[in-house]
Amino acid sequence: MPDKALKSHRQASLELGKLAEDLVAQWLIAQGWEILQQRWRCQWGELDLVIYTANPASTQTPLAFVEVKARSSGNWDTNGLLSITSQKRDKLWRSAQFFLTQHPHLAALPCRFDVALVSCRLISGQESRSPLLKKTSVDIEIGKAVTIDRHCLTLQQYIPGAFD
């Protein structure tokens, strides 16, 4: 792949990743979570989402690090799940540890690692004019497609405590 095409492909992947993270963040907010950080970076890697719930009645772990995987249809790795190798889990673990050293007030909280799997496809010009796809206010639900910026995205699965 020529350099220019490779850069274009990388840019498209980064754009898609951001859209998927935004979709998952909106869904998490609707579930009662607060987004503490999005795309937090350190020397070990990146944490896509760091979320918190202060609801004392909740049975959920109050702090979670969320890895978002976005894939197009026909992918080879089960919507991104197979890409979370032991090396990837180690990077996420080190990144989370470093995050907690930077935010000591959160360090004593129980935490977990969640995984969100998002499928997507680019929408053609004719599809994007469809009145059903032009909704501006949509509820995000697992398994329900929504359209964001010429992409049809579906939160396929949310796995709490994926590394347990």
N, C-alpha and C positions, 0 to 999 in steps of 0.2 A: 504494500500500500504506500503510495507516494506521501511525502511529508505533509503536503497541504490537505490531502484526503484524511490522513491520520489525525491531524489537528482538528479538522471539521468533525470527524467521528468522536473524538474525545470531548469536544465542546458540546455536541449533541448528547453524549452520555452524561456529562455534568449537568446540563439543563434538565434532562429527564430525572436524574437523581434528586435535584432540588425540588422539582415538581412533586415527586413521590414523597419526599420528606415533608413538604408543606401539606400534602393531603393527609398523611399520617398524623401530623401535628394537629390539624383541624379536628380529626376524628378523636384524638386523645383529649383535647380540650372539651369536646362534647361529652366525653366519658368522665369528666371531672378532674382531669390532670392539669397541672400547670407546667408549661414548658420553661425550664430553667435555662437551658442552652440549646442552640441548634447549630450543627456543624462546628462543634468545639474542637480545636486542633491543638496538638502538642507534638513533641518529638517522637512519640510512639505511634501516632496515627490520629484518627478523627473519631469523635463520638457524634453520631448523626443527631440524636436527641437525648437530652437528659431531662427526665420528667419527675415531678414530685406531687404527692397528694397529702394535704394536711387534714383530711377528713378523719376525725377520730373514730367514727363508726365504721370506717372502711376496714375490710379484712385484707386489703392489698398491701404489699410491701410499699412503704412510703416513697422510696427512691428507686428509679429504674433507668438503665442505660439502654436505649433502643437503637438497634441496627436495622436500617431500612434497606431492603433489596428491591430494586426495580428491574423488571425484565419484560422483553417483548414476547409476544406469543411465539410458540415453537422453540422456546429456549431449552437448553440441554440440562440445566441444573435445578430442576424442580422449583422454578420461580425464584431462584437465588439461594434456596436453602442449602444446597450442596456446596456453595461457595464459602460457607462459613466453616472453614477447616480448623483444625486445632491451632495452626499458626495464627489464623485470623482471631480466634478466641483469645489467644495469648496477647495479641496486640490490643484487643479491646480491653482485656483485664488490666494490662499495664497502663493504658490510657485512662481507664476509670480510676485506678489507684492514684495516678498523677492528678487527675481532676479533684479527687478528694483531698489531696495535700494542698491544693490551691483553694479549696473551700472547706476548711476544717470544721465549720459549724454543721456540715452535713456528714462528716466522717463517721459519726457514731450511729447513723441511721442504718437499719437493715436495707440492703439493696439487692437488685436482681438485674439480669440481662434479658431483654425482650427482643424479639425479631418480628418485623413487619414485612410481609411479602406483597409487593404491588406489581400487577401486570399492566402493560400499557401497549397502546398502538397509536401510530400517527393517523390523524384524521385527514381524509382527502378534502379538497375544497368544496365539493358538493355536499359531503356529509356535514361539514362545519356550518352549512346554512340551514340544516334541519332544525325546526323549532324545538324539537325534543332535546336537542343537544345545546341549545342556547340558554338554558336555565341559568340564572345567575345565583339563585339561592337554592342549593340542594343539600339535603341531609346526606352525610357520608355514612354509609353502612358497609359492613363486610359483604363482599360479593356483588355490590351495586356499582356499576360504572358511572363515573362522572367525567365531564369534559373540562379540561383546564388547558388553555393556551395551545390549541390544535392537537391535544393529546387526549385520548380516552383512557383514563386510569381506573383501576379497580383494586381496592384493598382486598386481596385474596384471603389473607390469613394474618392473624396477630397471635403470636406465641409468647405468653408471659412466662418468665422463668425458663427460657429456652435452653440455658446452659446448665440447668440443675440436673 
